[in-house]
Amino acid sequence: MASVKSSRSRAHAVTQSKGISKDTGPKLEENLNVFKSDNFDADAFVQSKCHSLNEKEIRQLCSYLLELKRASAEEMRRSVYANYTAFIRTSKEISDLEGELSSMKNLLSTQATLIHGLAEGVHIDSLSDVVPESTSDSSPTDDVREPSDLEKWLTEFPDHLDVLLAERRVDEALLSLDDGERVASEAKEKKMLGHAVLLSLQTAIAERRQKLADQLAEIACQPSTRGAELRAAISALKKLGDGPRAHSLLLNAHYQKYQFNMKNLRPSSTSYGGAYTAALSQLVFSGIAQAATDSLAIFGKEPAYTSELVMWSTKQTEAFALLVKRHALTSSAAAGGLRAAAECVQIALGHCSLLEARGLALCPVLLKLFRPSVEQALDANLKRIEESTAALAAADDWELTYPPSVTRTSGRSAGAVLGSTGAYQHKLSSSAHRFNLMVQDFFEDVGPLLSMQLGGKALEGLFQVFNTYVNTLVRALPGSMEEEANFEDSGNKIVRMAETEAQQIALLANASLLADELLPRAAMKLAPLANQKDDLQRRASDRQSRHPEQREWKKRLVNSVDRLKDSFCQQHALDLIFTEEGDSHLTAEMYINMEGNADEMEWSPSLIFQKLYVKLNRMAAIAADMFVGRERFAMLLLMRLTETVILWLSQDQSFWDDIEEGPRPLGHLGLQQFYLDMKFVTCFASQGRYLSRNLLRVVNDIISKAMSAFAATGMDPYSVLPEDEWFTEIAQDAMEKLSGKPKVANGERDLNSPTASVSAQSMSSVRSHGSY
């Protein structure tokens, strides 16, 4: 616990020092001195810094520190891999240089000894120096004597070594060479041999040592040398003092072994890239694994050899990746086969990850090399979805049906695809079904996309494809041909027009179901839980960090659908307001020119608002069948259409110029008709439960403007307007006639409507306003 608090306190100190400028460096050093003290108390420091923080702030601080820790670890990993190759190369060059210096030192020592012996005029092949000087004074009768043991050994030693080398008795040859080194060392130390004899012995040892080393290297290079025999030869060569050469021969032997086995692997013999990738992965990474095992067993964890192993393994991994790209990935990526490409990558990563137990983290190398191919497959796959959907949209009849039983993209049943999404009850048109099934298929294998950090690119690409499909749906609306120029990059321009209201609402059903449910649910595969970790706090933090991205992506999808909804509402509003000749059905004259006796008139809402009500009722009936379980979207659609008409009235400057400053003022009959029209709108919107606060605000604003224009004539608008009950009764009668539905009991509105009370209060507030 103390260590956790200590780490948090240090992170807090770093966080506080984030904004310190460069000129306060000494002060920062002084602040950090507290951590350098041997008597540093982590608990006391945390309490001193966090005593004023509440539980929520402490949790936020912990969450921030965990995120900072992960970011720091990722940055360090990137930094290590960015510079590791250069470090390994430099270490190898230093090791090679040290070996060359050692060889030069031995050569110079041998030459110096030879020159010293020649300078003394001593014959190299003479052994007379072995005889003590006192024997020179002996009598001539002592010509024959027995050679000493050392003399015998010196005579037999070279021949004995040659026999051992010829018979390839490596272990015995090593022991003999060690004995020779020991004798030479003792003779040199005790001056038992002259310079010439000692030089002869050293030369014999060096020659046989080199011969044994060459013999061992030849054994290691033989393709038939395997397993224990290879390890024994490499170990013997290392004992001879030629470690760098021995390690290089070991790695090369394993390389030659799997290269030989690869001759039997023919990529053209199989049409399945995954099978070739699996076979090649097995050969390459098992070879690397065995090389790593042998290297550790013989050379241990010495940095020079470990670095060479890492560099060699990286080189083999890069060569493997090039083969996979050439024979498996390239063709799949070009054809848009994301699943085939992803499967190849997943197989390779699976084999490669097994090397991590041996200290070789080579997966980043593979990911870096495979990423361009997978990106190409991703782009091609998204392009295929776009083109296939556009082709179907050209002949789509925009009739909603249940999903087909079989999808042609993968051969799997649609039930298998849609079973995971729970979309059995949803109905779409043919092009939308095609789009959905291809997207579901697209998300089947997302593991490599996540490991290569391509999840964001996949989501962005899918959004662009969906946005293009929405553009196609917009062009299917009648009257949208003038918007063609805005969609030059949207693909195929040919699209079948949606002529009827049912077909046009089907366009919205397609887009809304995809954006609200099907696509976000499929995209959740790109944001799995953190591998079912046991740390609840870590999982909660991960979910909080991912869900905003998912919500933001879904929000972009919905915004794209809103463009279609706006185009739909604008088109229907224009059809309602204007005639085919371009004349408006909603002008100031229809209110200004009203004359007669109010009591003798048959009051009813204006024709344009009656048509609006009929249209909304008709669309509500169609939407009820198409938006089963998604009634909110239908309600919002009707709300948007009503707002579009009323907003047009509110923003029609020519209308208000005639009302406020026209040659004829607005009379009390015109004001009463205008008030009735607005009351009619709020009544049917309230009854249909699509009376929004924005619509109510706009209605109140334009009523206030009309009453202000009437008050400008010097008359009190409240004195000429009937009570609200009068307007409500006429509006209810009109809705009854137009819809064919019976009037609500006692002439009251549906009190269960969530907007009924808001409507009544707001309309009353307009009438009770005292500023006129």
C-alpha positions, -999 to +999 in steps of 0.1 A: +000+000+000+028+023+008+044+018-026+011+027-043+008+058-023+044+067-030+038+064-068+007+085-065+024+112-045+053+114-070+028+116-099+010+143-081+042+163-076+050+159-113+015+170-122+018+201-101+051+210-117+038+207-152+034+244-158+068+255-145+088+274-170+124+268-179+137+297-158+125+281-126+147+250-130+166+254-097+133+257-079+121+225-094+153+207-083+148+219-048+112+206-048+124+172-060+150+170-032+124+157-009+121+125-029+159+119-028+161+118+009+166+083+026+140+094+052+113+101+027+079+091+041+054+084+013+023+082+036+031+115+053+038+132+019+005+120+005-014+132+035+002+166+034-007+170-003-041+154-004-057+164+029-078+190+012-091+167-016-124+150-013-131+114-024-142+124-059-111+145-065-088+117-052-105+092-076-100+116-105-064+120-095-059+082-094-076+078-128-053+105-143-022+089-128-031+054-142-037+070-176-003+088-173+014+056-163+000+037-194+010+066-216+045+067-201+049+029-206+038+032-242+061+061-249+091+042-234+083+011-255+082+032-286+115+049-277+132+016-270+121+001-303+130+033-322+166+032-310+172-005-303+184-015-337+211+012-337+221+002-302+224-035-312+244-026-343+268-004-323+272-032-296+280-057-323+306-034-339+322-028-305+323-066-298+339-073-332+365-045-327+374-060-293+380-094-310+402-079-337+422-060-310+427-093-291+439-111-323+463-082-331+477-084-295+483-121-298+500-117-332+523-089-320+532-110-290+541-140-312+562-118-335+580-102-306+589-136-291+602-148-325+623-117-331+637-120-295+647-157-301+664-149-335+683-120-319+699-144-294+710-167-323+692-197-309+680-225-331+643-231-328+645-268-332+672-272-305+663-288-272+698-285-257+686-258-234+667-283-214+700-298-202+714-281-170+745-260-176+764-282-151+764-311-176+787-292-200+815-299-175+807-336-173+831-362-185+830-374-221+819-407-209+784-394-202+773-391-239+741-411-236+714-403-210+677-409-205+654-380-217+634-363-189+596-366-187+592-330-199+614-338-230+592-368-238+561-348-233+573-320-256+582-345-282+549-364-281+525-335-276+521-322-312+517-357-326+491-366-299+471-335-307+472-343-344+458-377-337+430-363-316+421-338-343+422-364-370+399-387-350+376-357-341+379-364-305+370-328-295+367-331-258+401-349-255+417-323-278+404-295-256+418-311-225+452-316-242+452-280-253+445-269-217+474-291-205+496-276-231+486-241-220+492-250-184+527-265-191+537-234-212+525-211-184+544-230-157+576-232-179+575-195-186+569-186-149+596-210-136+619-205-166+621-242-172+624-238-209+644-216-231+628-190-253+630-211-285+614-242-269+587-221-252+580-204-285+579-238-303+554-251-277+532-220-280+533-221-318+522-258-317+493-250-294+482-220-314+483-240-347+463-269-333+439-246-316+432-229-349+429-262-366+404-274-340+384-242-343+383-245-381+372-281-377+344-272-353+332-244-376+331-269-405+310-292-384+286-264-374+282-254-411+272-289-422+235-292-430+234-326-414+246-313-380+216-311-357+206-308-321+232-320-295+260-323-320+255-287-331+254-274-295+285-295-286+305-280-315+294-244-307+302-249-270+336-263-278+343-234-302+333-210-274+357-227-250+385-221-275+380-184-269+362-176-302+328-168-288+316-142-314+323-166-342+307-195-323+275-174-318+273-163-354+278-199-366+250-210-342+225-185-356+236-193-392+231-230-386+195-225-375+189-202-404+202-227-429+181-254-413+147-236-417+158-223-451+163-259-462+129-270-449+113-240-467+123-255-500+095-280-496+070-251-490+055-239-523+031-210-520+016-218-554+007-253-543-022-239-522-048-213-529-053-206-492-030-179-479-037-188-443-023-223-448+009-209-463+012-184-435+007-210-409+033-234-424+058-206-429+053-192-394+058-227-379+092-230-397+105-195-391+095-189-355+103-224-343+137-219-358+141-186-340+128-202-308+153-230-310+181-206-318+172-185-287+171-216-265+206-228-277+220-193-274+208-190-238+220-225-229+255-219-243+262-182-240+239-172-212+225-137-210+257-119-219+246-086-235+268-089-266+253-123-276+218-113-265+219-082-287+231-102-317+203-127-311+177-099-311+191-083-342+192-116-360+157-125-350+144-091-361+161-097-395+145-131-399+111-117-389+113-090-415+122-115-442+093-137-431+069-107-433+081-099-468+073-135-479+039-134-463+031-101-480+043-113-513+025-147-514-006-141-492-013-106-481-008-086-513-035-105-534-059-105-505-054-068-498-058-058-534-091-077-537-105-062-505-102-096-487-100-081-452-109-114-435-082-133-454-056-106-447-067-104-410-064-142-407-029-143-421-018-116-397-035-133-368-018-166-375+016-149-378+011-129-346+000-161-328+033-179-336+054-148-330+039-141-296+052-174-283+087-160-285+079-135-258+085-163-232+121-164-245+125-126-242+119-118-279+091-093-284+089-093-322+052-087-326+057-049-331+081-057-360+054-077-377+026-052-370+047-024-385+054-044-417+018-058-420+000-026-413+002-011-449-013-043-464-041-045-438-048-008-444-050-015-481-074-044-475-094-022-451-098+005-477-106-019-505-132-036-483-149-003-475-148+007-512-165-026-520-192-020-495-198+015-509-199+003-545-221-027-539-246-006-519-247+021-545-254-005-572-284-019-553-296+016-546-299+022-583-326-004-585-340-003-549-378-001-548-376+014-513-399-012-499-391-024-464-388-062-459-373-085-434-337-097-437-329-123-465-322-158-453-287-159-468-260-134-475-238-138-505-208-119-491-196-147-469-219-177-475-232-175-439-268-173-430-282-139-422-296-153-390-260-161-379-250-125-386-281-108-373-285-132-344-257-113-326-274-080-333-310-089-323-322-074-356-347-101-366-377-078-362-362-049-382-372-042-418-350-025-443-350-020-481-327-041-503-298-017-504-299-011-467-299-049-460-269-053-483-251-025-465-259-039-431-249-075-439-216-064-454-208-042-424-216-072-401-192-093-421-167-065-420-166-066-382-163-104-379-124-103-376-113-072-359-084-086-337-056-075-361-072-041-365-071-036-327-036-048-323-024-026-352-043+004-337-065+006-368-098+006-349-101+044-353-093+042-390-119+014-395-146+035-377-137+066-397-138+047-430-171+031-421-186+065-412-175+079-446-192+049-464-224+054-444-223+091-451-220+083-488-250+060-485-270+088-468-261+111-497-275+085-520-307+085-500-309+123-501-306+121-539-335+097-539-359+124-526-378+142-554-367+177-560-332+171-548-316+170-582-302+205-578-281+192-549-262+168-572-232+192-573-228+188-536-222+151-538-195+147-565-175+124-544-203+102-533-199+074-559-226+062-584-250+091-591-277+068-605-304+062-579-341+052-581-363+080-569-387+076-540-419+088-554-445+082-527-445+094-491-441+058-479-410+053-500-396+086-487-402+077-451-386+043-459-354+062-467-354+076-432-362+042-417-331+028-435-307+055-423-321+058-387-320+021-380-285+018-393-272+048-374-291+043-341-288+005-336-271-017-362-239+000-369-231+011-333-238-024-320-215-039-346-188-014-339-187-024-302-165-053-314-138-027-318-140-018-281-140-051-261-136-051-223-100-051-212-095-089-217-117-096-187-092-081-162-098-087-126-090-052-116-124-035-114-109+000-112-089-006-144-119-019-163-140+010-152-113+034-163-110+016-197-147+018-202-148+055-194-120+061-218-135+041-247-172+049-244-169+086-252-152+077-285-181+053-293-207+078-283-190+105-305-189+081-335-226+073-331-234+110-327-217+116-361-238+089-376-270+105-362-259+139-375-256+124-410-291+111-407-303+145-396-291+159-430-315+134-447-343+143-422-337+181-429-339+175-467-371+155-463-388+181-441-376+210-463-389+193-494-423+185-479-426+220-464-419+236-498-444+214-515-470+225-489-462+262-490-457+268-527-477+259-558-462+242-588-459+276-604-439+289-574-467+310-558-471+308-520-501+294-502-491+313-471-492+351-477-501+382-456-531+390-479-550+359-466-552+377-432-551+414-442-580+411-468-604+395-444-637+415-441-672+410-427-688+402-394-670+379-371-702+365-357-716+356-391-683+339-404-678+301-404-644+299-386-619+272-394-581+270-397-566+282-430-563+256-458-525+254-457-526+244-420-554+219-426-532+203-453-503+203-429-524+184-403-536+159-429-501+153-441-488+148-406-516+123-398-509+104-430-471+103-423-478+092-386-498+063-399-470+052-423-443+057-396-462+037-371-457+006-393-421+014-403-407+025-369-419-003-347-401+000-314-386+033-325-416+056-321-394+084-308-378+088-342-412+091-359-423+117-333-391+137-339-396+135-377-432+149-374-419+175-349-391+186-374-416+189-403-440+211-382-411+232-370-399+237-406-432+251-418-436+274-388-400+286-389-405+294-426-434+316-416-414+332-388-385+340-411-405+351-442-396+388-441-419+398-470-449+383-450-441+404-419-433+435-439-468+433-453-483+426-419-464+454-401-458+480-427-481+472-456-506+496-472-534+479-453-531+472-416-540+439-400-576+440-390-593+423-360-606+394-383-572+388-397-557+387-362-584+363-350-578+340-380-540+341-375-544+333-338-568+305-347-542+290-371-515+291-345-538+276-319-547+248-344-510+240-349-503+238-311-534+217-306-527+190-332-490+190-323-499+186-286-524+158-294-498+140-316-471+145-288-447+163-311-451+198-297-415+207-289-404+236-267-388+252-297-420+250-318-440+265-289-415+293-285-416+301-322-454+301-322-455+324-292-430+347-309-450+351-341-483+355-322-466+383-303-454+399-335-489+398-350-505+412-319-479+440-318-487+448-355-524+450-346-517+471-315-497+496-336-531+506-351-541+519-317-564+491-308-562+466-280-557+430-293-572+415-262-605+433-267-612+417-301-600+381-294-624+355-279-614+334-250-590+304-255-619+279-251-634+293-284-602+287-303-597+253-287-632+242-297-629+252-333-594+236-335-608+203-321-638+204-345-614+209-374-592+180-363-623+158-359-635+166-394-601+162-410-591+129-392-625+113-390-619+106-353-645+113-326-641+144-305-626+139-271-652+138-243-664+172-231-643+189-257-612+185-236-578+176-249-560+145-239-547+153-205-523+124-206-503+142-233-470+153-218-472+186-238-508+194-232-503+213-200-473+231-214-493+242-244-522+255-223-499+275-200-478+290-228-509+301-248-524+317-218-492+335-211-494+351-246-529+364-240-521+377-205-490+396-217-494+433-208-469+450-231-493+461-258 
